[in-house]
Every structure is written in structure tokens, then in C-alpha cells.
Amino acid sequence: MSELAFIVSMILLFAGSIMLLVEAFSESVLWGLGCLLLAFPVALLFVLTHWSQAKKAVFVQIAGLILLVVAAQSGAR
């Protein structure tokens, strides 16, 4: 069961990242390239300055992170 949860969590994390990139590129090419090439600092700045656009992607990534923690906890037993 934990293997399936791990796979689903990775899919959610990947999907959230792609969603965030799509939102960044829809704002401007510079935001998109910044999020792609300098991932953490620029993506965090994008999320903070464009919350209304980025919140869905952030929530998908948070769901993936929570599922990853749950999978790790159940796999450790």
C-alpha cells in the first residue's frame, strides 16, 4: 500500500509543478523561464506575488507532500 501512496504522491508533486510552470508561463515568458531554471527562489516569489493564479498548483503540491509523509510513515512500520 505504501508503494502506491508513494507513486501517487510523486504524481501529485509532478502535476503541481507542471501546473505552476503553466501559470508562470501564462503570466510571462520571463516568469516561466525563471521558475524553470531557478526553481525554488523564483517559484516562491511567483507564488507570493501571484497567489490567485498559483494557489491551485500549491495545494496540489501540498497534497502530494502530505501523502508522501503518510507513505513514508506507513513504510517505516
N, C-alpha and C positions, 0 to 999 in steps of 0.2 A: 504493500500500500504506500509506503513512503517513497518508493521509486516513482510511482505515478504522480504523487503530490510534487515531487521534485521536478519532474518533467513539465507538469502544468505550471508550476511556479516560474520555471525558465521561459516558458512560452509567454506568460503574462508579463514578465520583465522585458522580454524582447519586444512584445507588441506595444507596451507602454513607451519604450524607447523610440520605436518607429513612429508612433503617434506624435510624440514630442518633436521629432525631426520634421514630420509633415507640417505641424503647426508652425515651427520655426521657419521653414522654407516658405510657407504661405505668408508669413509676415514680411520677410525679405530674404534675398539670397545671402546677404551677409550674416543674418541671424542663423540661417540654416547651416552655412559653412562653419560658423563659429561653434555651433552645437555639435557638428560632426567632427571637427578637427580638435577642438579644445573642450572636450565633452563637459567635464564637471563644472568648471567656473562659469563658462558661458551659458550652459544649460540652466544652472541655478539662477543666474542673472535673468535669463529669459523667463523662467517660471515666476520669479519675483516681480518682474515688470509687466508680464502678460498673463496674470493668473487666470483671467476669464477664459483665455484660449487654452491654457496648458493644464487646467485642473483635471480634466478627464484623463489625460495621459498620466498625470501624477498619481491619481487614485488607482489606476490600473497597475502601476509600478508598486504602489504600497500594498495592494492586494497580493501581488506576486511575492513581495518581500515577506509578508506575514505568512503566506503559505510555505515559503522556503524555510522559515524558522520552525513552523509546525512540523514540516517534513524532517528537518534535522533533529528535532526533539524526539519524534517517534522512531527515527532510525537509530538513535543513540541508546535506546532501551533494549 
